[in-house]
Amino acid sequence: MYEEFINKLFKRNSKNYAAFPDKKQAEQFMDDLFEFLFLPNDIQQKTVPHIANRLSSLKIQFFNLLYNVAGDEKQTNKYVEKFFGSIPQIYDFLIEDAESILQFDPASESLEEILVAYPGFYATAVYRLAHELYGYNIPILPRLLSEYAHNKTGIDIHPGATIGHPFFIDHGTGIVIGETTIIGNNVKIYQGVTLGALSVAKELSESKRHPTIEDNVIIYAGSTILGGDTVVGRDSIIGGNVWLTSSVPSNSVVYHKSEITVKDMLPGDELILNWVI
């Protein structure tokens, strides 16, 4: 009964997933790499030999993950060495990101708290690592990693986006940063912000579809900024719930004006309120 369906699955899957990275293996590698860099729970990791050995194990783990994708031992080794060669600089950028959170978030109490518990920092860390791989034109894997962070944090950063440092995400749930977004240095973004495209037409896939956010910009919660030609000039503040599809110059303050009415309760008002509820 299912023979035709099984043959169809076999034909499609054997063709489309032949050079597809293992999803669980990719997620495990990201967990292990993040723990190695920021969560030294094992007391032995405080010794230099143990750190060196752990690094060697991670390189082997990464080689095994990439080999099915690259299909070539020499090319896989090249990717492994290039990626791990980039990690010292990525680590420095991420410590800057964490220190920025510590400096500006009044709820933060220590750098260690941020490294362990802040979803915005985790999402930024995975983005920076996935962005490095995105530059190698390795298929699928950068998206697997970024979607893993998206699933864990509710923060969706495409690995193709370009983000300066330090970068500060506060709270973060619901943030969306599109593939061709360019973000400068010392930018702060709050929950619910979308940096998106004006159109989702497939023929625009090779064009710049997402906005540019220059240095020292703050974007408050719920704001939506759309379009590849949209530039938010440096040192600007975008208030909460702003909808922006055109550029604003440097040193701008952009805000959404809404009206909330507060008045004394009059006889009969409770009936209206009950009807609305």
ZIGIZI-V742623 format. One record per residue. N is the residue number from 1. SS is DSSP state (a for helix, b for strand, c for the rest). OMEGA is omega in degrees with one decimal (NA if undefined). NEAR is the number of other C-alpha atoms within 10 Angstrom. Layout:
# ZIGIZI-V742623
n->N ss->SS omega->OMEGA near->NEAR
n->N ss->SS omega->OMEGA near->NEAR
This chain:
# ZIGIZI-V742623
n->1 ss->c omega->-177.1 near->5
n->2 ss->c omega->-174.0 near->7
n->3 ss->a omega->-179.3 near->8
n->4 ss->a omega->179.1 near->9
n->5 ss->a omega->179.5 near->10
n->6 ss->a omega->177.4 near->11
n->7 ss->a omega->177.9 near->11
n->8 ss->a omega->178.4 near->12
n->9 ss->a omega->-179.1 near->12
n->10 ss->a omega->-178.3 near->12
n->11 ss->a omega->-178.0 near->11
n->12 ss->a omega->-175.5 near->12
n->13 ss->a omega->-179.9 near->11
n->14 ss->a omega->179.2 near->11
n->15 ss->a omega->-170.0 near->10
n->16 ss->a omega->-175.5 near->10
n->17 ss->c omega->-178.3 near->12
n->18 ss->c omega->-179.5 near->12
n->19 ss->c omega->-176.5 near->16
n->20 ss->c omega->-179.8 near->16
n->21 ss->c omega->178.8 near->21
n->22 ss->c omega->-173.6 near->17
n->23 ss->a omega->-179.0 near->15
n->24 ss->a omega->178.8 near->12
n->25 ss->a omega->178.6 near->14
n->26 ss->a omega->-180.0 near->20
n->27 ss->a omega->178.2 near->18
n->28 ss->a omega->178.2 near->14
n->29 ss->a omega->179.8 near->18
n->30 ss->a omega->177.3 near->22
n->31 ss->a omega->-177.4 near->13
n->32 ss->a omega->180.0 near->15
n->33 ss->a omega->178.9 near->20
n->34 ss->a omega->178.6 near->18
n->35 ss->a omega->179.3 near->15
n->36 ss->a omega->-176.0 near->17
n->37 ss->a omega->-166.6 near->14
n->38 ss->a omega->-174.8 near->15
n->39 ss->c omega->-177.6 near->14
n->40 ss->c omega->-178.1 near->13
n->41 ss->c omega->178.7 near->10
n->42 ss->c omega->-177.6 near->10
n->43 ss->a omega->-179.8 near->8
n->44 ss->a omega->-179.7 near->11
n->45 ss->a omega->177.2 near->16
n->46 ss->a omega->176.6 near->11
n->47 ss->c omega->-177.6 near->9
n->48 ss->a omega->179.4 near->10
n->49 ss->a omega->-179.4 near->11
n->50 ss->a omega->178.8 near->14
n->51 ss->a omega->178.9 near->16
n->52 ss->a omega->179.0 near->12
n->53 ss->a omega->179.5 near->12
n->54 ss->a omega->178.3 near->16
n->55 ss->a omega->178.1 near->16
n->56 ss->a omega->178.5 near->12
n->57 ss->a omega->178.5 near->12
n->58 ss->a omega->178.5 near->19
n->59 ss->a omega->176.1 near->19
n->60 ss->a omega->178.5 near->14
n->61 ss->a omega->179.6 near->18
n->62 ss->a omega->176.3 near->22
n->63 ss->a omega->-179.1 near->19
n->64 ss->a omega->177.8 near->17
n->65 ss->a omega->-174.2 near->21
n->66 ss->a omega->-170.2 near->25
n->67 ss->a omega->178.9 near->20
n->68 ss->a omega->-179.4 near->17
n->69 ss->a omega->-176.4 near->19
n->70 ss->a omega->178.5 near->19
n->71 ss->c omega->-176.1 near->12
n->72 ss->c omega->-175.8 near->12
n->73 ss->a omega->-179.0 near->14
n->74 ss->a omega->-179.9 near->11
n->75 ss->a omega->178.9 near->12
n->76 ss->a omega->177.1 near->20
n->77 ss->a omega->177.8 near->18
n->78 ss->a omega->178.1 near->12
n->79 ss->a omega->-177.5 near->20
n->80 ss->a omega->-178.3 near->20
n->81 ss->a omega->179.6 near->12
n->82 ss->a omega->-178.7 near->14
n->83 ss->a omega->-178.2 near->17
n->84 ss->a omega->173.7 near->16
n->85 ss->a omega->179.8 near->11
n->86 ss->a omega->-172.3 near->12
n->87 ss->a omega->178.4 near->15
n->88 ss->a omega->178.5 near->12
n->89 ss->a omega->177.3 near->11
n->90 ss->a omega->178.3 near->16
n->91 ss->a omega->178.8 near->16
n->92 ss->a omega->177.6 near->13
n->93 ss->a omega->-177.2 near->18
n->94 ss->a omega->174.5 near->22
n->95 ss->a omega->173.8 near->19
n->96 ss->a omega->178.1 near->17
n->97 ss->a omega->-179.0 near->25
n->98 ss->a omega->179.1 near->27
n->99 ss->a omega->175.9 near->19
n->100 ss->a omega->176.2 near->20
n->101 ss->a omega->180.0 near->25
n->102 ss->a omega->-177.9 near->19
n->103 ss->a omega->-169.7 near->13
n->104 ss->a omega->179.4 near->12
n->105 ss->c omega->-177.5 near->14
n->106 ss->c omega->179.7 near->8
n->107 ss->c omega->-177.9 near->8
n->108 ss->c omega->-175.7 near->14
n->109 ss->c omega->-179.9 near->11
n->110 ss->c omega->176.5 near->13
n->111 ss->a omega->-178.4 near->15
n->112 ss->a omega->177.2 near->14
n->113 ss->a omega->-179.5 near->12
n->114 ss->a omega->-178.7 near->20
n->115 ss->a omega->-175.1 near->23
n->116 ss->a omega->-162.6 near->14
n->117 ss->a omega->-172.4 near->10
n->118 ss->c omega->-179.5 near->19
n->119 ss->a omega->178.3 near->22
n->120 ss->a omega->178.0 near->28
n->121 ss->a omega->179.2 near->25
n->122 ss->a omega->-179.7 near->23
n->123 ss->a omega->178.5 near->25
n->124 ss->a omega->179.4 near->23
n->125 ss->a omega->179.5 near->24
n->126 ss->a omega->177.0 near->23
n->127 ss->a omega->-175.1 near->28
n->128 ss->a omega->178.1 near->25
n->129 ss->a omega->179.2 near->23
n->130 ss->a omega->179.1 near->22
n->131 ss->a omega->176.9 near->22
n->132 ss->a omega->179.2 near->19
n->133 ss->a omega->178.7 near->22
n->134 ss->a omega->179.5 near->20
n->135 ss->c omega->178.0 near->11
n->136 ss->c omega->-175.8 near->12
n->137 ss->c omega->173.8 near->10
n->138 ss->c omega->-175.4 near->16
n->139 ss->c omega->167.5 near->15
n->140 ss->c omega->-170.8 near->15
n->141 ss->a omega->178.9 near->22
n->142 ss->a omega->179.0 near->25
n->143 ss->a omega->175.9 near->20
n->144 ss->a omega->-178.8 near->19
n->145 ss->a omega->-178.4 near->26
n->146 ss->a omega->177.9 near->27
n->147 ss->a omega->173.8 near->22
n->148 ss->a omega->176.9 near->21
n->149 ss->a omega->177.6 near->24
n->150 ss->a omega->-179.4 near->23
n->151 ss->a omega->-176.6 near->12
n->152 ss->a omega->-170.1 near->12
n->153 ss->a omega->-172.9 near->20
n->154 ss->c omega->-179.8 near->21
n->155 ss->c omega->-173.0 near->27
n->156 ss->b omega->178.0 near->23
n->157 ss->b omega->178.0 near->27
n->158 ss->c omega->-177.8 near->23
n->159 ss->c omega->177.9 near->27
n->160 ss->c omega->179.3 near->22
n->161 ss->c omega->177.7 near->18
n->162 ss->b omega->-174.2 near->18
n->163 ss->b omega->179.0 near->22
n->164 ss->c omega->-177.6 near->16
n->165 ss->c omega->-6.7 near->18
n->166 ss->c omega->179.9 near->21
n->167 ss->b omega->-171.5 near->26
n->168 ss->b omega->171.2 near->26
n->169 ss->b omega->177.1 near->26
n->170 ss->b omega->-174.0 near->19
n->171 ss->c omega->166.9 near->20
n->172 ss->c omega->-175.2 near->23
n->173 ss->c omega->176.2 near->19
n->174 ss->c omega->176.9 near->18
n->175 ss->c omega->175.1 near->25
n->176 ss->b omega->179.2 near->20
n->177 ss->b omega->-172.9 near->26
n->178 ss->c omega->-170.3 near->22
n->179 ss->c omega->-174.3 near->20
n->180 ss->c omega->175.1 near->24
n->181 ss->c omega->172.8 near->24
n->182 ss->b omega->-179.5 near->21
n->183 ss->b omega->-178.8 near->25
n->184 ss->c omega->-177.6 near->18
n->185 ss->c omega->173.0 near->17
n->186 ss->c omega->178.3 near->20
n->187 ss->b omega->179.3 near->24
n->188 ss->b omega->-178.4 near->21
n->189 ss->b omega->-179.4 near->23
n->190 ss->b omega->-171.3 near->22
n->191 ss->c omega->173.5 near->22
n->192 ss->c omega->179.7 near->20
n->193 ss->c omega->174.5 near->24
n->194 ss->b omega->170.7 near->24
n->195 ss->b omega->-166.9 near->27
n->196 ss->b omega->-178.2 near->22
n->197 ss->c omega->175.1 near->24
n->198 ss->c omega->-177.8 near->16
n->199 ss->c omega->178.0 near->12
n->200 ss->c omega->-179.7 near->10
n->201 ss->c omega->-176.1 near->8
n->202 ss->a omega->-177.6 near->7
n->203 ss->a omega->178.2 near->7
n->204 ss->a omega->-172.8 near->11
n->205 ss->c omega->-178.7 near->11
n->206 ss->c omega->-177.4 near->8
n->207 ss->c omega->174.7 near->9
n->208 ss->c omega->-172.1 near->17
n->209 ss->c omega->-171.0 near->23
n->210 ss->c omega->-170.1 near->26
n->211 ss->c omega->173.1 near->30
n->212 ss->b omega->179.0 near->24
n->213 ss->b omega->-175.6 near->26
n->214 ss->c omega->-172.4 near->21
n->215 ss->c omega->168.5 near->20
n->216 ss->c omega->178.6 near->20
n->217 ss->c omega->172.5 near->24
n->218 ss->b omega->177.6 near->22
n->219 ss->b omega->-174.4 near->26
n->220 ss->c omega->-165.8 near->21
n->221 ss->c omega->171.5 near->23
n->222 ss->c omega->-177.9 near->18
n->223 ss->c omega->179.2 near->24
n->224 ss->b omega->179.9 near->21
n->225 ss->b omega->-170.0 near->27
n->226 ss->b omega->168.3 near->25
n->227 ss->c omega->-179.0 near->22
n->228 ss->c omega->178.4 near->22
n->229 ss->c omega->-178.0 near->16
n->230 ss->c omega->179.9 near->20
n->231 ss->b omega->172.7 near->23
n->232 ss->b omega->-175.4 near->27
n->233 ss->c omega->-175.6 near->19
n->234 ss->c omega->176.9 near->20
n->235 ss->c omega->178.5 near->18
n->236 ss->c omega->175.1 near->22
n->237 ss->b omega->175.7 near->20
n->238 ss->b omega->-176.3 near->24
n->239 ss->c omega->-178.2 near->18
n->240 ss->c omega->173.5 near->20
n->241 ss->c omega->175.8 near->18
n->242 ss->c omega->173.4 near->19
n->243 ss->b omega->-171.0 near->17
n->244 ss->b omega->178.8 near->20
n->245 ss->c omega->177.3 near->18
n->246 ss->c omega->-174.5 near->14
n->247 ss->c omega->172.6 near->17
n->248 ss->b omega->-177.2 near->17
n->249 ss->c omega->176.9 near->12
n->250 ss->c omega->177.1 near->17
n->251 ss->c omega->178.0 near->14
n->252 ss->c omega->168.0 near->15
n->253 ss->b omega->-177.2 near->13
n->254 ss->b omega->-178.8 near->16
n->255 ss->c omega->178.3 near->16
n->256 ss->c omega->-178.7 near->11
n->257 ss->c omega->175.6 near->10
n->258 ss->c omega->-176.9 near->6
n->259 ss->c omega->174.7 near->5
n->260 ss->c omega->-177.0 near->5
n->261 ss->c omega->175.3 near->4
n->262 ss->c omega->-178.4 near->6
n->263 ss->c omega->176.6 near->5
n->264 ss->c omega->176.1 near->6
n->265 ss->c omega->178.2 near->8
n->266 ss->c omega->177.4 near->7
n->267 ss->c omega->179.9 near->7
n->268 ss->c omega->-178.9 near->8
n->269 ss->a omega->-178.1 near->11
n->270 ss->a omega->177.6 near->11
n->271 ss->a omega->178.6 near->10
n->272 ss->a omega->-179.7 near->9
n->273 ss->a omega->178.9 near->9
n->274 ss->a omega->179.0 near->8
n->275 ss->a omega->179.1 near->8
n->276 ss->a omega->-178.9 near->7
n->277 ss->c omega->NA near->6
